[in-house]
């Protein structure tokens, strides 16, 4: 049976970090609204590489081996698709 890693954000330290990020974001937006709006397009563009780096853990990352049942299901689906394609031609 495979064990699954729990998310760091669900630990007490992770929840504290989320709270700190939320509080800092709130005060940044309230107190420095004019400064934030002028850099918002750049912040959105910067979010893309960070999301790519930090969110790959959600779907297993790169280079992990598939379970044999996944391979068998994929193979069955591939064969069924080929049969259906041949039937329509």
Secondary structure, 3 states (H helix, E strand, C coil): CCCCCCCHHHCHHHHHHHHHHHHHHHHHHHHCHHHHHHHHHHHHHHHHHHHHHHCHHHHCCCCCCCCHHHHHHHHHHHHHHHHHHHHHC
